[in-house]
Amino acid sequence: MSDPQFASPQGGQQPGYVLPPPNSGGGSGTKMAILFGAVVALVAANVYLFVQIDSLKTEMAKSRETILQEVGRVKETSSVTTQAARRDMDTLKDELEAARRQASMAVGQAKIDAQKHADELAARLAQQQKASEKEMKSEISKVEQSSDTKISAVSTEVSGVKTEVSNTKAELDKTIASLKSVSGDLGVQSGLIATNSRELGALKALGERNYFEFNLAKTKAPQKIGDIFLLLKKTDNKKNKYTVEITADDKRVEKKDKGVNEPVQFYTSKARQPYEIVVNEVKKDVIVGYLATPKVQTGR
C-alpha cells in the first residue's frame, strides 16, 4: 500500500516507505538549549584549565632546566675561581716559605723585617681564602633562592588550577544530571541538540553523530544537504515556523509548521536511527540550522 505522504521527485507514487505522522513536540527544547549551553561553557572552561596545567608543567620543566644550567655555570665559575685562588695561595705559600727561610737565616732587624713580611703574607693568604669562600657561598645561595622561588610559584599556580578544575567538574556533573531527554516530531528520543554554532561545535567534538550545517533559502529546486535533499516551502519568521520538503531514498515527505530548535525526524534505508533536522533560526524565506545523521550506516 502506498503512503500519500510520499511522492517521487517525478511526481509518481511509490510504495514501501512509511513515515510516522508529525508531532509538534519540542516544548522542552528551550530548557534543553539553556542547560546544554551551560554544559558547553563548562566543558570549554575545563579544556582551558587542562591546557593551563599542561602549559605550567612545561614552564616548570623549563625553569628546572634553566636552574640546573645556572647551577652548572656557577659551579664552573666557582671551579675556575677556586683554581685561580689555589694558584695564588700556592704562590703566597712559596713566598711565605722563602720569607721564613730568609727570616731564619737573618739576624737582628733583618730577621724582624722578614718575620713581619711573612706574617703579612700569611694574613693576605687567609683573607683571600675567606673572600673566595664567601663569594662562592653567596653565588650558590642566590641560585638556590631563585630556584626555590620559581618552583614555589609554579607549584602554587598548578595547585590553583587543579582546584579550579575540580570545582568546574563538580558543576559540570551537576548540570549534566539536571538535563532532560528531548524527543523529535516522531516521538523518538533525540538527545542533546545545539541552538547555535558554538554549541554545534561542541556536539561535533563529541563525535556521536555526523553534522551538516545549512543556510537554506527558498528556491525552486531542492538543495543537497549531506546525503539528502531539502526544499524550503514556507517560513513564518514572526512565529518562528517553517515548512520544508525532504527527499531521501527517492521519496519525498513534507514537514509542515515546524518550530525553532525542534528536532524534525525521518528515516532512511541507510540507518536504523532517524535522521534529524534542527533549525536554529527562521528568517524571511531562509532557515539556518543543521542535519544530524547516525554514525553507523549500512552504506546502501
C-alpha positions in Angstrom: 0.0 0.0 0.0 1.4 3.4 -0.9 1.7 6.3 1.6 0.0 9.5 0.4 2.7 11.5 2.3 5.4 10.5 -0.2 5.8 11.2 -3.9 8.7 10.6 -6.1 10.7 13.6 -7.5 8.9 12.9 -10.8 5.5 13.1 -9.2 4.7 9.3 -9.1 3.5 7.4 -6.1 5.9 4.8 -4.7 5.0 2.2 -2.0 7.0 0.6 0.8 8.2 3.7 2.7 6.2 4.9 5.7 6.8 7.9 7.9 5.0 8.3 11.2 2.8 11.4 11.4 4.5 14.6 12.5 4.3 15.7 16.1 4.7 19.3 17.2 6.7 18.4 20.3 9.8 20.3 21.3 8.5 22.3 24.2 11.4 21.3 26.3 13.8 22.4 23.5 14.3 25.8 25.0 15.1 24.5 28.5 17.4 21.9 27.0 19.2 24.6 24.9 19.8 26.7 28.0 21.1 23.8 30.1 23.2 22.5 27.2 24.7 26.0 26.7 25.8 25.8 30.4 27.3 22.4 29.8 29.3 23.6 26.7 30.6 26.6 28.7 31.8 24.3 31.5 33.4 21.9 29.1 35.3 24.7 27.4 36.4 26.0 30.8 37.5 22.5 31.7 39.6 22.2 28.5 41.1 25.6 29.0 42.1 24.8 32.6 43.7 21.5 31.5 45.6 23.4 28.8 46.8 25.8 31.5 48.1 22.9 33.6 50.0 21.5 30.7 51.5 24.9 30.0 52.5 25.3 33.7 54.1 21.8 33.6 56.1 22.8 30.6 57.1 26.1 32.2 58.2 24.2 35.4 60.3 21.8 33.3 62.0 24.8 31.5 62.5 26.5 34.8 64.2 23.5 36.3 66.4 23.1 33.2 67.4 26.8 33.5 68.1 26.4 37.2 70.3 23.4 36.5 72.2 25.3 33.8 72.7 28.3 36.2 73.9 26.0 39.0 76.3 24.4 36.4 77.6 27.8 35.4 78.1 28.8 39.0 79.9 25.6 39.7 82.1 26.1 36.6 82.8 29.7 37.6 83.5 28.6 41.2 85.8 25.9 39.9 87.8 28.4 37.8 87.8 30.9 40.7 88.9 28.2 43.1 91.7 27.1 40.8 92.9 30.7 40.4 92.7 31.2 44.2 94.7 28.0 44.8 97.4 29.2 42.4 97.6 32.5 44.2 97.7 30.7 47.5 100.4 28.3 46.3 102.4 31.4 45.1 101.9 33.0 48.5 102.9 29.8 50.3 106.0 29.7 48.3 106.8 33.3 49.1 105.9 32.6 52.7 108.3 29.7 52.9 111.0 31.7 51.2 110.4 34.6 53.6 110.6 32.2 56.6 113.8 30.7 55.4 115.2 34.2 55.0 114.0 35.1 58.4 115.6 32.1 60.0 118.9 33.0 58.4 118.7 36.7 59.0 119.8 38.4 62.2 118.7 41.5 64.1 116.4 43.9 62.3 116.6 41.9 59.1 115.1 38.9 60.9 112.3 41.1 62.4 111.5 42.5 58.9 111.5 39.1 57.3 109.2 37.7 60.0 106.9 40.8 59.6 106.7 40.2 55.9 106.0 36.5 56.4 103.1 37.4 58.8 101.7 39.9 56.2 101.8 37.2 53.6 100.1 34.7 55.9 97.3 37.3 56.7 96.8 38.1 53.0 96.6 34.4 52.2 93.9 33.8 54.9 92.0 36.9 53.9 92.0 35.9 50.2 90.9 32.3 51.1 87.9 33.6 53.2 86.9 36.1 50.5 86.9 33.3 47.9 84.8 31.0 50.0 82.3 33.8 50.9 81.8 34.8 47.2 81.2 31.2 46.2 78.7 30.6 49.0 76.9 33.8 48.0 76.6 32.8 44.4 75.3 29.3 45.3 72.8 30.9 47.8 71.4 33.2 45.1 70.9 30.4 42.7 69.2 28.2 45.4 66.9 31.1 46.4 66.0 31.8 42.8 65.3 28.1 42.2 63.1 27.8 45.3 61.1 31.0 44.4 60.4 29.8 40.8 59.5 26.3 41.8 57.2 27.6 44.6 55.5 30.0 42.2 54.8 27.3 39.6 53.6 24.8 42.2 51.2 27.4 43.6 49.8 28.1 40.1 49.4 24.3 39.4 47.7 23.9 42.7 45.2 26.7 42.0 44.4 25.4 38.5 43.8 21.9 39.9 41.3 23.4 42.4 39.5 25.2 39.6 39.4 22.1 37.5 37.9 20.1 40.4 35.2 22.8 41.1 34.4 23.0 37.3 34.0 19.3 37.1 31.6 19.3 40.1 29.5 22.0 38.4 29.6 20.1 35.1 28.4 16.8 36.7 25.6 18.7 38.5 24.4 20.3 35.3 24.5 17.1 33.3 22.5 15.4 36.0 19.8 18.0 35.5 19.4 17.6 31.7 16.2 16.1 30.3 15.8 14.0 27.2 14.4 15.6 24.1 12.0 13.9 21.7 11.6 14.7 18.0 8.4 15.1 16.0 8.3 11.3 15.5 8.4 10.7 19.3 11.9 9.3 19.1 14.4 10.4 21.8 16.8 12.8 20.2 19.2 13.6 23.0 21.2 16.8 23.1 20.6 19.5 20.4 22.5 22.6 19.5 20.9 26.0 19.4 23.8 27.9 17.9 27.1 27.3 16.0 29.2 27.3 19.2 27.1 24.5 20.7 27.1 22.7 17.4 30.9 22.8 17.5 30.7 21.1 20.9 28.4 18.4 19.5 30.8 17.8 16.6 33.6 17.4 19.2 31.7 14.7 21.0 31.6 12.7 17.7 28.4 10.9 18.4 26.7 11.8 15.1 27.6 13.4 11.7 26.6 17.0 11.4 26.0 19.1 8.3 25.2 22.9 8.7 23.0 24.6 6.3 21.7 28.1 5.4 18.7 27.1 3.3 16.9 29.7 1.2 13.6 29.3 -0.6 14.3 28.2 -4.1 12.6 26.2 -6.9 15.0 23.3 -6.8 15.9 21.1 -3.7 19.4 21.6 -2.3 21.6 18.8 -1.2 22.5 18.6 2.5 24.6 15.6 3.4 23.1 12.7 1.6 19.5 14.1 1.3 17.8 17.0 -0.4 15.8 19.8 1.2 13.4 22.3 -0.3 12.2 25.2 1.8 8.5 25.7 1.1 7.4 28.4 3.5 8.6 30.5 6.5 6.9 32.5 9.2 9.6 34.4 10.9 7.2 36.1 13.3 6.0 32.8 14.7 9.4 31.0 14.1 7.7 28.4 12.0 8.7 26.8 8.7 7.7 24.1 6.2 10.2 22.0 4.4 10.1 19.1 1.9 12.6 16.3 2.5 13.8 14.0 -0.3 15.6 10.8 0.8 15.8 7.4 -0.9 14.0 8.9 -3.9 11.0 9.6 -1.7 9.6 12.9 -0.5 7.9 14.0 2.7 6.7 17.4 3.8 7.2 18.6 7.3 4.7 21.4 8.0 4.8 24.3 10.5 7.9 23.1 12.5 9.4 25.3 15.2 12.9 26.6 16.1 15.1 24.1 17.9 12.6 21.3 17.3 14.2 18.0 16.1 12.5 17.1 12.9 13.0 13.3 12.4 12.7 11.0 9.4 14.0 7.5 8.5 16.1 6.4 5.6 17.2 2.9 4.4 20.8 3.7 5.4 20.4 3.6 9.2 18.1 2.2 11.9 18.2 5.5 13.8 16.3 8.5 12.4 17.9 11.5 10.7 17.3 14.8 12.4 16.9 18.4 11.1 17.2 21.2 13.7 16.5 24.7 12.6 18.0 27.3 15.0 16.8 30.5 13.2 13.9 31.3 10.9 14.2 34.4 8.7 12.2 35.6 5.7 12.5 32.8 3.2 15.6 31.5 4.9 16.2 28.9 7.6 19.5 28.3 9.4 20.3 25.0 11.2 21.9 21.6 10.7 21.3 18.0 9.7 22.3 15.2 12.2 22.8 11.7 10.8 23.7 8.5 12.6 27.4 7.4 12.6 26.5 3.8 11.9 25.0 3.3 8.4 24.5 0.3 6.1 26.2 2.1 3.1 23.4 1.1 0.8 
